[in-house]
Amino acid sequence: MIAHLVYRTEAGLRYVDVWQAKNDFDAFEHGRLHPVVHPLLQDMLGFVPPEPPKTALDIVNAWTAEHGSVASCRRARAAASGDTTV
């Protein structure tokens, strides 16, 4: 994960996660998040509600002090592998 942002809306809280790749998020969601959150929801609510809607954004660039520029990192990896589509 590169960044995790949480903000308030009139309906409650919303969050935005920025991941290096969709596969990284999928592995986290199924390998770490669901095994922890689903039992808690089952205990608290008596059921596991449906997943909230997800919106995939076509991020052009994301920057953090720790990770630098995601787009730059992606271009560097692509250049090293000979990929010219990034």
Biopython code that builds the backbone (N, CA, C, O; Angstrom):
import numpy as np
from Bio.PDB.StructureBuilder import StructureBuilder

atoms = [
    (1, "MET", "N", (0.847, -1.176, 0.000)),
    (1, "MET", "CA", (0.000, 0.000, 0.000)),
    (1, "MET", "C", (0.890, 1.235, 0.000)),
    (1, "MET", "O", (1.887, 1.319, 0.717)),
    (2, "ILE", "N", (0.496, 2.171, -0.818)),
    (2, "ILE", "CA", (1.244, 3.414, -0.902)),
    (2, "ILE", "C", (0.628, 4.466, -0.001)),
    (2, "ILE", "O", (1.346, 5.190, 0.688)),
    (3, "ALA", "N", (-0.706, 4.559, 0.003)),
    (3, "ALA", "CA", (-1.370, 5.564, 0.836)),
    (3, "ALA", "C", (-2.762, 5.079, 1.230)),
    (3, "ALA", "O", (-3.417, 4.363, 0.472)),
    (4, "HIS", "N", (-3.208, 5.474, 2.419)),
    (4, "HIS", "CA", (-4.552, 5.177, 2.915)),
    (4, "HIS", "C", (-5.104, 6.496, 3.445)),
    (4, "HIS", "O", (-4.573, 7.057, 4.403)),
    (5, "LEU", "N", (-6.171, 6.987, 2.821)),
    (5, "LEU", "CA", (-6.778, 8.255, 3.207)),
    (5, "LEU", "C", (-8.195, 8.001, 3.676)),
    (5, "LEU", "O", (-8.927, 7.232, 3.053)),
    (6, "VAL", "N", (-8.590, 8.637, 4.765)),
    (6, "VAL", "CA", (-9.961, 8.536, 5.273)),
    (6, "VAL", "C", (-10.499, 9.953, 5.412)),
    (6, "VAL", "O", (-9.824, 10.843, 5.929)),
    (7, "TYR", "N", (-11.733, 10.145, 4.939)),
    (7, "TYR", "CA", (-12.343, 11.463, 5.045)),
    (7, "TYR", "C", (-13.808, 11.321, 5.416)),
    (7, "TYR", "O", (-14.431, 10.285, 5.185)),
    (8, "ARG", "N", (-14.349, 12.398, 6.002)),
    (8, "ARG", "CA", (-15.745, 12.418, 6.438)),
    (8, "ARG", "C", (-16.656, 12.865, 5.294)),
    (8, "ARG", "O", (-16.296, 13.720, 4.485)),
    (9, "THR", "N", (-17.834, 12.266, 5.253)),
    (9, "THR", "CA", (-18.904, 12.714, 4.362)),
    (9, "THR", "C", (-20.151, 12.855, 5.224)),
    (9, "THR", "O", (-20.131, 12.500, 6.402)),
    (10, "GLU", "N", (-21.227, 13.363, 4.656)),
    (10, "GLU", "CA", (-22.481, 13.468, 5.408)),
    (10, "GLU", "C", (-23.000, 12.089, 5.811)),
    (10, "GLU", "O", (-23.703, 11.955, 6.812)),
    (11, "ALA", "N", (-22.654, 11.067, 5.030)),
    (11, "ALA", "CA", (-23.130, 9.715, 5.306)),
    (11, "ALA", "C", (-22.198, 8.922, 6.230)),
    (11, "ALA", "O", (-22.533, 7.807, 6.628)),
    (12, "GLY", "N", (-21.046, 9.478, 6.570)),
    (12, "GLY", "CA", (-20.109, 8.750, 7.425)),
    (12, "GLY", "C", (-18.686, 8.917, 6.940)),
    (12, "GLY", "O", (-18.282, 10.006, 6.533)),
    (13, "LEU", "N", (-17.930, 7.838, 6.983)),
    (13, "LEU", "CA", (-16.538, 7.877, 6.557)),
    (13, "LEU", "C", (-16.378, 7.212, 5.196)),
    (13, "LEU", "O", (-17.089, 6.260, 4.874)),
    (14, "ARG", "N", (-15.457, 7.710, 4.416)),
    (14, "ARG", "CA", (-15.059, 7.108, 3.150)),
    (14, "ARG", "C", (-13.551, 6.969, 3.184)),
    (14, "ARG", "O", (-12.869, 7.704, 3.899)),
    (15, "TYR", "N", (-13.033, 6.038, 2.420)),
    (15, "TYR", "CA", (-11.586, 5.914, 2.364)),
    (15, "TYR", "C", (-11.119, 5.680, 0.944)),
    (15, "TYR", "O", (-11.859, 5.190, 0.090)),
    (16, "VAL", "N", (-9.875, 6.043, 0.721)),
    (16, "VAL", "CA", (-9.224, 5.850, -0.567)),
    (16, "VAL", "C", (-7.894, 5.176, -0.278)),
    (16, "VAL", "O", (-7.103, 5.664, 0.529)),
    (17, "ASP", "N", (-7.654, 4.065, -0.933)),
    (17, "ASP", "CA", (-6.361, 3.390, -0.842)),
    (17, "ASP", "C", (-5.658, 3.503, -2.182)),
    (17, "ASP", "O", (-6.287, 3.375, -3.233)),
    (18, "VAL", "N", (-4.363, 3.740, -2.147)),
    (18, "VAL", "CA", (-3.554, 3.759, -3.361)),
    (18, "VAL", "C", (-2.573, 2.596, -3.254)),
    (18, "VAL", "O", (-1.768, 2.522, -2.325)),
    (19, "TRP", "N", (-2.657, 1.702, -4.213)),
    (19, "TRP", "CA", (-1.805, 0.514, -4.252)),
    (19, "TRP", "C", (-0.925, 0.565, -5.487)),
    (19, "TRP", "O", (-1.282, 1.188, -6.487)),
    (20, "GLN", "N", (0.202, -0.077, -5.419)),
    (20, "GLN", "CA", (1.107, -0.156, -6.565)),
    (20, "GLN", "C", (0.441, -0.903, -7.717)),
    (20, "GLN", "O", (0.617, -0.540, -8.880)),
    (21, "ALA", "N", (-0.332, -1.959, -7.390)),
    (21, "ALA", "CA", (-0.990, -2.763, -8.423)),
    (21, "ALA", "C", (-2.260, -3.378, -7.850)),
    (21, "ALA", "O", (-2.347, -3.624, -6.647)),
    (22, "LYS", "N", (-3.239, -3.623, -8.706)),
    (22, "LYS", "CA", (-4.503, -4.228, -8.279)),
    (22, "LYS", "C", (-4.258, -5.586, -7.629)),
    (22, "LYS", "O", (-4.924, -5.926, -6.651)),
    (23, "ASN", "N", (-3.331, -6.356, -8.147)),
    (23, "ASN", "CA", (-3.027, -7.666, -7.560)),
    (23, "ASN", "C", (-2.554, -7.546, -6.120)),
    (23, "ASN", "O", (-2.842, -8.421, -5.303)),
    (24, "ASP", "N", (-1.832, -6.476, -5.796)),
    (24, "ASP", "CA", (-1.387, -6.252, -4.416)),
    (24, "ASP", "C", (-2.596, -6.047, -3.501)),
    (24, "ASP", "O", (-2.656, -6.608, -2.407)),
    (25, "PHE", "N", (-3.561, -5.237, -3.958)),
    (25, "PHE", "CA", (-4.762, -5.024, -3.159)),
    (25, "PHE", "C", (-5.559, -6.316, -3.017)),
    (25, "PHE", "O", (-6.004, -6.651, -1.920)),
    (26, "ASP", "N", (-5.742, -7.042, -4.115)),
    (26, "ASP", "CA", (-6.510, -8.294, -4.067)),
    (26, "ASP", "C", (-5.911, -9.273, -3.063)),
    (26, "ASP", "O", (-6.640, -9.907, -2.300)),
    (27, "ALA", "N", (-4.588, -9.396, -3.061)),
    (27, "ALA", "CA", (-3.921, -10.299, -2.114)),
    (27, "ALA", "C", (-4.143, -9.832, -0.680)),
    (27, "ALA", "O", (-4.402, -10.654, 0.199)),
    (28, "PHE", "N", (-4.048, -8.519, -0.426)),
    (28, "PHE", "CA", (-4.285, -7.975, 0.903)),
    (28, "PHE", "C", (-5.725, -8.205, 1.336)),
    (28, "PHE", "O", (-5.982, -8.652, 2.454)),
    (29, "GLU", "N", (-6.660, -7.897, 0.447)),
    (29, "GLU", "CA", (-8.086, -8.015, 0.780)),
    (29, "GLU", "C", (-8.447, -9.449, 1.165)),
    (29, "GLU", "O", (-9.113, -9.672, 2.176)),
    (30, "HIS", "N", (-8.018, -10.402, 0.378)),
    (30, "HIS", "CA", (-8.414, -11.791, 0.610)),
    (30, "HIS", "C", (-7.516, -12.510, 1.622)),
    (30, "HIS", "O", (-7.960, -13.440, 2.295)),
    (31, "GLY", "N", (-6.263, -12.084, 1.730)),
    (31, "GLY", "CA", (-5.331, -12.764, 2.624)),
    (31, "GLY", "C", (-5.237, -12.185, 4.027)),
    (31, "GLY", "O", (-4.893, -12.894, 4.973)),
    (32, "ARG", "N", (-5.546, -10.883, 4.166)),
    (32, "ARG", "CA", (-5.391, -10.244, 5.475)),
    (32, "ARG", "C", (-6.651, -9.535, 5.955)),
    (32, "ARG", "O", (-7.042, -9.700, 7.111)),
    (33, "LEU", "N", (-7.294, -8.750, 5.095)),
    (33, "LEU", "CA", (-8.433, -7.947, 5.518)),
    (33, "LEU", "C", (-9.652, -8.801, 5.839)),
    (33, "LEU", "O", (-10.175, -8.735, 6.952)),
    (34, "HIS", "N", (-10.105, -9.592, 4.893)),
    (34, "HIS", "CA", (-11.306, -10.401, 5.118)),
    (34, "HIS", "C", (-11.166, -11.379, 6.282)),
    (34, "HIS", "O", (-12.102, -11.503, 7.072)),
    (35, "PRO", "N", (-10.036, -12.081, 6.427)),
    (35, "PRO", "CA", (-9.930, -13.001, 7.561)),
    (35, "PRO", "C", (-10.050, -12.315, 8.924)),
    (35, "PRO", "O", (-10.424, -12.964, 9.901)),
    (36, "VAL", "N", (-9.745, -11.033, 9.012)),
    (36, "VAL", "CA", (-9.859, -10.301, 10.279)),
    (36, "VAL", "C", (-11.234, -9.643, 10.400)),
    (36, "VAL", "O", (-11.896, -9.777, 11.429)),
    (37, "VAL", "N", (-11.659, -8.943, 9.367)),
    (37, "VAL", "CA", (-12.879, -8.135, 9.442)),
    (37, "VAL", "C", (-14.151, -8.983, 9.414)),
    (37, "VAL", "O", (-15.096, -8.691, 10.147)),
    (38, "HIS", "N", (-14.192, -10.010, 8.598)),
    (38, "HIS", "CA", (-15.423, -10.801, 8.489)),
    (38, "HIS", "C", (-15.843, -11.441, 9.818)),
    (38, "HIS", "O", (-17.021, -11.357, 10.165)),
    (39, "PRO", "N", (-14.947, -12.072, 10.575)),
    (39, "PRO", "CA", (-15.370, -12.601, 11.880)),
    (39, "PRO", "C", (-15.842, -11.514, 12.845)),
    (39, "PRO", "O", (-16.777, -11.739, 13.613)),
    (40, "LEU", "N", (-15.211, -10.342, 12.816)),
    (40, "LEU", "CA", (-15.653, -9.236, 13.681)),
    (40, "LEU", "C", (-17.059, -8.786, 13.305)),
    (40, "LEU", "O", (-17.901, -8.582, 14.179)),
    (41, "LEU", "N", (-17.316, -8.631, 12.015)),
    (41, "LEU", "CA", (-18.650, -8.238, 11.568)),
    (41, "LEU", "C", (-19.688, -9.296, 11.934)),
    (41, "LEU", "O", (-20.800, -8.967, 12.345)),
    (42, "GLN", "N", (-19.321, -10.557, 11.784)),
    (42, "GLN", "CA", (-20.239, -11.647, 12.134)),
    (42, "GLN", "C", (-20.582, -11.585, 13.623)),
    (42, "GLN", "O", (-21.745, -11.736, 13.999)),
    (43, "ASP", "N", (-19.579, -11.365, 14.466)),
    (43, "ASP", "CA", (-19.819, -11.267, 15.917)),
    (43, "ASP", "C", (-20.642, -10.032, 16.273)),
    (43, "ASP", "O", (-21.544, -10.108, 17.107)),
    (44, "MET", "N", (-20.340, -8.903, 15.650)),
    (44, "MET", "CA", (-21.006, -7.645, 15.998)),
    (44, "MET", "C", (-22.420, -7.545, 15.418)),
    (44, "MET", "O", (-23.339, -7.075, 16.088)),
    (45, "LEU", "N", (-22.586, -7.987, 14.180)),
    (45, "LEU", "CA", (-23.852, -7.785, 13.483)),
    (45, "LEU", "C", (-24.683, -9.056, 13.331)),
    (45, "LEU", "O", (-25.886, -9.005, 13.076)),
    (46, "GLY", "N", (-24.019, -10.189, 13.494)),
    (46, "GLY", "CA", (-24.704, -11.460, 13.268)),
    (46, "GLY", "C", (-24.685, -11.891, 11.812)),
    (46, "GLY", "O", (-25.252, -12.926, 11.462)),
    (47, "PHE", "N", (-24.042, -11.112, 10.967)),
    (47, "PHE", "CA", (-23.908, -11.453, 9.546)),
    (47, "PHE", "C", (-22.766, -10.623, 8.962)),
    (47, "PHE", "O", (-22.311, -9.656, 9.574)),
    (48, "VAL", "N", (-22.317, -11.006, 7.793)),
    (48, "VAL", "CA", (-21.295, -10.242, 7.084)),
    (48, "VAL", "C", (-22.001, -9.494, 5.954)),
    (48, "VAL", "O", (-22.488, -10.117, 5.011)),
    (49, "PRO", "N", (-22.059, -8.164, 6.042)),
    (49, "PRO", "CA", (-22.750, -7.403, 5.003)),
    (49, "PRO", "C", (-22.003, -7.491, 3.665)),
    (49, "PRO", "O", (-20.827, -7.854, 3.628)),
    (50, "PRO", "N", (-22.686, -7.162, 2.581)),
    (50, "PRO", "CA", (-22.015, -7.162, 1.276)),
    (50, "PRO", "C", (-20.869, -6.161, 1.253)),
    (50, "PRO", "O", (-20.846, -5.196, 2.017)),
    (51, "GLU", "N", (-19.945, -6.408, 0.381)),
    (51, "GLU", "CA", (-18.807, -5.498, 0.226)),
    (51, "GLU", "C", (-19.304, -4.117, -0.206)),
    (51, "GLU", "O", (-20.234, -4.010, -1.006)),
    (52, "PRO", "N", (-18.687, -3.069, 0.321)),
    (52, "PRO", "CA", (-19.055, -1.733, -0.167)),
    (52, "PRO", "C", (-18.611, -1.579, -1.621)),
    (52, "PRO", "O", (-17.707, -2.284, -2.071)),
    (53, "PRO", "N", (-19.236, -0.671, -2.350)),
    (53, "PRO", "CA", (-18.826, -0.484, -3.742)),
    (53, "PRO", "C", (-17.386, 0.005, -3.825)),
    (53, "PRO", "O", (-16.918, 0.761, -2.974)),
    (54, "LYS", "N", (-16.703, -0.437, -4.857)),
    (54, "LYS", "CA", (-15.320, -0.020, -5.100)),
    (54, "LYS", "C", (-15.282, 0.705, -6.429)),
    (54, "LYS", "O", (-15.973, 0.334, -7.377)),
    (55, "THR", "N", (-14.471, 1.734, -6.484)),
    (55, "THR", "CA", (-14.265, 2.466, -7.724)),
    (55, "THR", "C", (-12.786, 2.462, -8.032)),
    (55, "THR", "O", (-11.985, 2.984, -7.258)),
    (56, "ALA", "N", (-12.421, 1.880, -9.151)),
    (56, "ALA", "CA", (-11.014, 1.885, -9.570)),
    (56, "ALA", "C", (-10.759, 3.185, -10.323)),
    (56, "ALA", "O", (-11.488, 3.527, -11.255)),
    (57, "LEU", "N", (-9.738, 3.890, -9.920)),
    (57, "LEU", "CA", (-9.378, 5.147, -10.563)),
    (57, "LEU", "C", (-8.142, 4.923, -11.428)),
    (57, "LEU", "O", (-7.241, 4.176, -11.047)),
    (58, "ASP", "N", (-8.101, 5.553, -12.561)),
    (58, "ASP", "CA", (-6.930, 5.494, -13.431)),
    (58, "ASP", "C", (-5.964, 6.582, -12.970)),
    (58, "ASP", "O", (-5.957, 7.693, -13.499)),
    (59, "ILE", "N", (-5.159, 6.243, -11.985)),
    (59, "ILE", "CA", (-4.248, 7.213, -11.367)),
    (59, "ILE", "C", (-3.111, 7.540, -12.332)),
    (59, "ILE", "O", (-2.439, 6.642, -12.842)),
    (60, "VAL", "N", (-2.908, 8.804, -12.572)),
    (60, "VAL", "CA", (-1.819, 9.244, -13.428)),
    (60, "VAL", "C", (-0.531, 9.354, -12.620)),
    (60, "VAL", "O", (0.546, 8.996, -13.096)),
    (61, "ASN", "N", (-0.654, 9.852, -11.393)),
    (61, "ASN", "CA", (0.522, 9.978, -10.541)),
    (61, "ASN", "C", (0.066, 10.056, -9.095)),
    (61, "ASN", "O", (-0.963, 10.661, -8.794)),
    (62, "ALA", "N", (0.827, 9.448, -8.206)),
    (62, "ALA", "CA", (0.618, 9.555, -6.757)),
    (62, "ALA", "C", (1.995, 9.697, -6.141)),
    (62, "ALA", "O", (2.938, 9.021, -6.553)),
    (63, "TRP", "N", (2.113, 10.566, -5.163)),
    (63, "TRP", "CA", (3.412, 10.827, -4.570)),
    (63, "TRP", "C", (3.282, 10.844, -3.065)),
    (63, "TRP", "O", (2.366, 11.463, -2.523)),
    (64, "THR", "N", (4.194, 10.165, -2.384)),
    (64, "THR", "CA", (4.318, 10.283, -0.937)),
    (64, "THR", "C", (5.791, 10.457, -0.619)),
    (64, "THR", "O", (6.650, 10.100, -1.425)),
    (65, "ALA", "N", (6.084, 10.995, 0.534)),
    (65, "ALA", "CA", (7.476, 11.190, 0.924)),
    (65, "ALA", "C", (8.209, 9.856, 1.001)),
    (65, "ALA", "O", (9.385, 9.763, 0.649)),
    (66, "GLU", "N", (7.506, 8.823, 1.463)),
    (66, "GLU", "CA", (8.142, 7.511, 1.623)),
    (66, "GLU", "C", (8.325, 6.788, 0.298)),
    (66, "GLU", "O", (9.352, 6.144, 0.084)),
    (67, "HIS", "N", (7.345, 6.885, -0.594)),
    (67, "HIS", "CA", (7.372, 6.099, -1.817)),
    (67, "HIS", "C", (7.796, 6.867, -3.053)),
    (67, "HIS", "O", (8.011, 6.261, -4.102)),
    (68, "GLY", "N", (7.921, 8.171, -2.964)),
    (68, "GLY", "CA", (8.234, 8.951, -4.155)),
    (68, "GLY", "C", (7.062, 8.937, -5.112)),
    (68, "GLY", "O", (5.910, 8.831, -4.690)),
    (69, "SER", "N", (7.344, 9.043, -6.374)),
    (69, "SER", "CA", (6.291, 9.096, -7.385)),
    (69, "SER", "C", (5.985, 7.699, -7.893)),
    (69, "SER", "O", (6.876, 7.005, -8.384)),
    (70, "VAL", "N", (4.726, 7.281, -7.778)),
    (70, "VAL", "CA", (4.315, 5.958, -8.254)),
    (70, "VAL", "C", (4.480, 5.860, -9.755)),
    (70, "VAL", "O", (4.985, 4.857, -10.258)),
    (71, "ALA", "N", (4.060, 6.891, -10.481)),
    (71, "ALA", "CA", (4.174, 6.857, -11.939)),
    (71, "ALA", "C", (5.634, 6.743, -12.349)),
    (71, "ALA", "O", (5.967, 6.001, -13.273)),
    (72, "SER", "N", (6.511, 7.483, -11.657)),
    (72, "SER", "CA", (7.934, 7.406, -11.982)),
    (72, "SER", "C", (8.480, 6.017, -11.712)),
    (72, "SER", "O", (9.268, 5.500, -12.503)),
    (73, "CYS", "N", (8.068, 5.397, -10.592)),
    (73, "CYS", "CA", (8.523, 4.049, -10.271)),
    (73, "CYS", "C", (8.040, 3.065, -11.332)),
    (73, "CYS", "O", (8.790, 2.191, -11.766)),
    (74, "ARG", "N", (6.773, 3.217, -11.750)),
    (74, "ARG", "CA", (6.200, 2.323, -12.750)),
    (74, "ARG", "C", (6.946, 2.478, -14.071)),
    (74, "ARG", "O", (7.249, 1.486, -14.734)),
    (75, "ARG", "N", (7.244, 3.730, -14.458)),
    (75, "ARG", "CA", (7.982, 3.958, -15.709)),
    (75, "ARG", "C", (9.380, 3.363, -15.622)),
    (75, "ARG", "O", (9.873, 2.797, -16.597)),
    (76, "ALA", "N", (10.022, 3.484, -14.465)),
    (76, "ALA", "CA", (11.369, 2.948, -14.308)),
    (76, "ALA", "C", (11.361, 1.424, -14.435)),
    (76, "ALA", "O", (12.232, 0.849, -15.089)),
    (77, "ARG", "N", (10.374, 0.767, -13.806)),
    (77, "ARG", "CA", (10.278, -0.694, -13.917)),
    (77, "ARG", "C", (9.983, -1.097, -15.353)),
    (77, "ARG", "O", (10.558, -2.061, -15.860)),
    (78, "ALA", "N", (9.093, -0.366, -16.008)),
    (78, "ALA", "CA", (8.724, -0.689, -17.379)),
    (78, "ALA", "C", (9.929, -0.510, -18.288)),
    (78, "ALA", "O", (10.174, -1.343, -19.161)),
    (79, "ALA", "N", (10.684, 0.568, -18.095)),
    (79, "ALA", "CA", (11.855, 0.799, -18.920)),
    (79, "ALA", "C", (12.875, -0.315, -18.733)),
    (79, "ALA", "O", (13.508, -0.759, -19.691)),
    (80, "ALA", "N", (13.030, -0.762, -17.485)),
    (80, "ALA", "CA", (13.984, -1.835, -17.199)),
    (80, "ALA", "C", (13.544, -3.150, -17.863)),
    (80, "ALA", "O", (14.379, -3.976, -18.231)),
    (81, "SER", "N", (12.219, -3.335, -18.013)),
    (81, "SER", "CA", (11.734, -4.570, -18.615)),
    (81, "SER", "C", (11.520, -4.439, -20.116)),
    (81, "SER", "O", (11.162, -5.409, -20.784)),
    (82, "GLY", "N", (11.743, -3.226, -20.652)),
    (82, "GLY", "CA", (11.568, -3.004, -22.077)),
    (82, "GLY", "C", (10.130, -2.666, -22.464)),
    (82, "GLY", "O", (9.832, -2.561, -23.654)),
    (83, "ASP", "N", (9.245, -2.497, -21.508)),
    (83, "ASP", "CA", (7.839, -2.164, -21.772)),
    (83, "ASP", "C", (7.736, -0.686, -22.102)),
    (83, "ASP", "O", (8.178, 0.155, -21.320)),
    (84, "THR", "N", (7.159, -0.359, -23.248)),
    (84, "THR", "CA", (7.046, 1.043, -23.649)),
    (84, "THR", "C", (5.625, 1.551, -23.551)),
    (84, "THR", "O", (5.331, 2.643, -24.037)),
    (85, "THR", "N", (4.714, 0.771, -22.923)),
    (85, "THR", "CA", (3.313, 1.176, -22.854)),
    (85, "THR", "C", (3.001, 2.041, -21.654)),
    (85, "THR", "O", (1.898, 2.582, -21.587)),
    (86, "VAL", "N", (3.895, 2.205, -20.712)),
    (86, "VAL", "CA", (3.618, 2.976, -19.497)),
    (86, "VAL", "C", (3.881, 4.440, -19.744)),
    (86, "VAL", "O", (3.707, 5.260, -18.842)),
]
sb = StructureBuilder()
sb.init_structure("model")
sb.init_model(0)
sb.init_chain("A")
sb.init_seg("    ")
for serial, (resi, resn, name, xyz) in enumerate(atoms, 1):
    if name == "N":
        sb.init_residue(resn, " ", resi, " ")
    sb.init_atom(name, np.array(xyz, "f"), 0.0, 1.0, " ", f" {name:<3s}", serial, name[0])
structure = sb.get_structure()
